[in-house]
Amino acid sequence: MANRTNIYYWKCDRPQAFYAIDRNGRGNSADIEKRVGEMLTSYFGELPALRPAGGQGNHLTFLADHAGKTYFIRIENGPDGDDYMEVEASVIERVRATGVPTPHIYAVDSSRRRVPFAYQIMEELESSDLNRIYRQGELATPEIMRSLGSYVARWQEIAPAGFGPFDAEKLRRSGTLRGLHATYRDYYTLNLKKHLDFLVTHDFLTRGQSQDIVELIGSRLGLLDIGQGCLVHKDLALWNVMGTRDEIQSVIDWDDAVAGDPTDDLSLMACFHSGSEMQALIEGYRSVRPLPENFEARFWLHLLRNMLFKAVIRVGAGYFQKNGDFFLSDDGDKLAIQTRMRIDAACEGLKGNFKIERL
């Protein structure tokens, strides 16, 4: 089984980086579907009708129809042997207990003992992901942002021990969520140099820009010395929120969840959204709990770290060459410009020269 001790973010730090994103080498699709059918036959007692779900995310996805009900099937069949699906299932149950809507998971197994992949059998959500509605210009964005901000504050009630990705083996042994790192500073700075070097090597940043970022973060490291972490979704974006134009019905895809800083999920939304949209998100958060101490500085520190790992993914997976109906952007060149602008904004914010409302 894979261990995430050396992982800041799975999609760019996994041993086979970008493997699941470009979907190369994923094996014979007919054989995979056959083995998925075997797994579902074992679960249901008979073979359900099975069809691809067409997901664009980090897993192979299927829909299974059985006894008048449709189920959503997620498959992790990468060569890394990742076992985080069981962690995700536990996180989802804990989040639902805080009052935040999440999908039901009926079965999960990351052992790969019976089939050569990890899987989840989940509730099929009939609503749209909110990013589609947002891109169509039909989302009641201020209302949705306020609601989402309140949900972020609610799931922060979950306060695991440790920091960073969770220890899957400890969860299996004791049912305890514990981060793999002793300090938050250790987690935040993990693979930072590697990410910056990657961006320099691929001509996204200059060596001078990389050094400036290292020095800027170094001057703010004291902000990372927090005694207690909280649950962080770590992939918070509207495509991971399901619902209608004016209602959130489920927050999905918790497979990157970590124990971290309370400003992190808010800053993740700032990777994509304007200052006015962020103000609504923060307003919703503050309706449930006060903003943490040194909020703005910590917010910019996390926006910078998040934009750096996202830049690594976008460069490594070729996102800047994608156009058309791509979930992140319909213009790869524009996405590259926006990525650089958000990195610059985070740096200027850390220097005290930029405000959140100007995003």
N, C-alpha and C positions, 0 to 999 in steps of 0.2 A: 504493500500500500504506500501511496505517496504521503509524504509529510510536508506540511506547508511552513516549516520553520524558516526556510530561506526564501519564502514567497512574500513580496509586498503586495502584488496583485497578480492573480493566477494567469490571466490572459496574456501577460507579457513576460512573466517570470517562470512559468512552468518549464520543465525540462525540454519539452517539445514546443517551444514558443510559437504562437500563431497557428498551431496545427488545427485546433478546433474551429478557428475563425475562417481559414480558407478552405477547410474541409477536404484537403488533399489527403490521399492515402487512407481514407476511412474504411477501406475494405469493400468487399462485394456487397452491394446494397440488397440483392436478393437473399444472400446468406444472412445478413443482419436481420432483415425482416422475418426470415424463417425462425431465427432464434428468439426474436421478440415474440413471435406467435407462440413458440413453445413456452416461454415464460408466462404469457397471458393465459394459455391453456391451463397451466398449473395453478394459476391464481383463481380463475373463474370456473374451472372444471370443464370448460369447453373452449374452442377457439372462437373468439369474437371477430367480427368484421374489422379489418385493420386497414388503415390508409395513412399516407404521409400527412403531417400537419403543416408542412411548409414553413417552419420557423426559420428566422434569420439569426438566431442567437448562438449560444455557446454549446448547444446540444443537438443531437438528432431528435426529432419529435414526430409522434404519431398520434392518431385518433383511433380509439377502439370503441366499437358499438356493441353493447351487451345488455340484453333484457330491457330494451327501451331507453338505455342511458348511455351517454357518450363520456368516455374517459380520455384524459390527456396523458400521453406517455412520453417521458423524457429519458434519453439514453446518453450515457457518457461512456464512449468506447475508445478514448484516446490511449496512447501507449504509456501514459504516466501512471496509470493505476490509481487515479484520484478517488478518494473515498469521502469527499465532502458532502455528498448528497444526504447522508445520514445526519450530518451536522445541520444542513439546511432544513431538513424536516423537523428537527428538534427546535431550531430557531423559529420556524413558522408557527409551531404550536404555541410557543411562549409569546410571540408577538400577538397572536389572536387573543390570548388571555388578557392582554392590556387593553383590548377594545378596538384594535386595528384590524380591519378585514383582510384575511389572507386565504389562499386556496387550501382546501382540504387535501391531504395526502393520505391515500388509502394503504399504500405499501411502498417501502423503500428498501433497497439492498445494495450495498456497495462492496460486498464480499467477493463477488465474481466467482463464487464456488459452483453455482449451477449454470450460469450463463457468463460469457466473456465480456460483460459490461456491467456498469452500475445502472440502476434504473429507479424511477419513481412512477407509480400509478397515481394520477392526480385527478382532482375535480376539473372538468372542462368548463372554462369560463366563456359564456356566450357574448359578453360585452367586448367592446373594442379596447385596444390599448390607447391611452389618451394622447399619445404622440400623433397618431393618425388624425384624430379630431383636431388637435392643435395645428398641425400643418395644413389642414383644410380651412383654417381660420374660423372654426365653429365652436371652439372650446370656451366655456365661461371661465377664462383663465384666472382672474383674481379670486373667484370663489373656490376654484379647485386648488389654487396655491395656498390659500388660507387653511383649507381643510387638510391638505397634505402637511403643512407646517405643524398643525396640531397633532397629526399622527406621528410625525418625527419625535415630537416632545413626549408622546405617550410611550413609544417603544424604547425611549431612553430610560424609562423606569427599570429596564432590564440592565443590571450592572454586574457583568461577569468578573471573575478574578482574572488577573493577567491582562495582556494586551495583544493585539494583532489577531491573525487567524486562530481558530479554535483547534484544540487538541482532539482529533476525532477518536483516537484510541481511549483517551480518558473518558470521553462521553460514553463510549460503548461499555466501559468498565463500571462507571459510577453514576452515569446520567448527569454529570457536571459539565457545564460550559466553562472552559478555562482557556484564556489566550496563551499562545506559545511563547510570549516574550515577557520578561520580568518588568521592563519599563516601556513607557510609551515612546520615549525618545529612540530607543532601540528599534522599535517597529517603524516609526516615521522615517528614519534615515536609512532603513534597510534598502539596499540596491539603488540608492539615490545616485551614487557615482556611476553605476552601471547604466542607469537610464540616461543620464546626461551624456555619457560617452557615446551611447548608441545614437543619440540625436545629433551629436557633433559629427560622428562618423558618416551619418546619412545626410549631412549638410542641411539639417533643419535648424540647428543652432550653431553659432560660431564658438570657438574655444573661449574667446573673451566673454561671450554671453554666459557660457557654462560656468566660468570662474566667478562672474558677478553673482550668479544665482547661489553658488556654494557659499560665498561670503555673506550674502544677504540672509540666507537661512541660518548660517552659523551665528549671526548676530541676534537671532531670535530664538535660539534653542531653549532658553529658559522657559519659554511659554509651553514647552512640551512636557515639562516635569509635573504631570498630574498624578495624583495618588490613586484615583479610581476611574476606570473607564466605563463606558456605556456601550450598549449595542449600536453598531453602525451598519447600515445596509450595504454601503460601499459601492453600489451600482445604481444609486437612486437617479432615476430619469423618468420622463413621462411614458416611455415605452415599457417600463416596468410597473405601470399603474394602469389598472383596468377599470372601465366604467363608462359613463355617458358624458354628454357635454357639460353637465353640471353636478355630477355625483361620482365619487370614488367608490368602487365596489370591491376592489382587491388590490393589495400591494404584493407583487410577485417577484420571483427570481432573487432569492436570498442566498445564492450559492457563493457570494463573495463576502458574506457578513463577517465582521471582525468586532473585537472589543477595542474601542478607540475614544476619540475626542468628541464632545457634543457638538462642536462646530462643523464636523466633517461632512455629514449628510447635507447640511445646509449649503456648504461650499460646493458640493458635488452638483447641486442644482444650478449653481452659478456658472458652471462650465458651459451651460447652454442658454441661460435666460437673462432677460434684461433687468435693469435696476428696479423698475416698477414691479415686475413680476417677483423679484427677490424680496421686495419690501412687503408684498402680500404674504409670501411664504413665512417671513420672519414674524409678521403680525400674527399669523396663525400659531406659530410656535410660542410666542409670548402670551397667547391666551391660555396656555396650559402651564408653562413654566417660564421663569425669568431667563434671560440670556446669560450665558456663563461669563465669568470675569474675563476682562481683556478680550471681549468678543470680536471686535473688528480685526485686531492684529492676528488672533488665532484663525479667524475666517480667511484672511488673505494668505496666511501660512499654509492652510490646507487647500485653498484654491490653487496655489502654486504647485503643491505636491501632486494634486489630482490632475492638473493640466499636463504635468510632465509625464505621468504614467499613461495618460490618454494619448499624448503625442506619440509615445513609443508605440502604442497599439496602432494608431492611425497611420504612422509611417510604415511599421512592420507588416501590417495587413493590407497595405495598399489602399486605404480609405480615400486618400487624396486623388486617386485615379478613378474613383467611382462616381457615376452620375446617374440621373434618372430616379427610379423609385427605390432608393437606398434609405434605410430607416433613419440614418443619422443626418444626411444632407442630400439634396439633389444636385449639388455642384461641388465636386471635389476641390477645385481651386479655391472656391469661396471658403470651404471648410478649413483649408490650410491657413488662409489669412485669418480667419476667426480664431484658430488655435493659437497662432502667434500673438494675436491681440489680447487674448485672455491671459496668456503667460505674462505679457507686458503689464496688463492691468493689475495682476496679482503682485508683481514686483513693485509697481508704483504704490499700490495700497499698503504694502508692508513698509514702504518708506514714508507713509503718511501723506502722499501726494494725490490720492484717489479715494473716492467714496463709493460705497456699494450702490447708491442710487444712480451713479453715472454709468454703470455697466450697460 
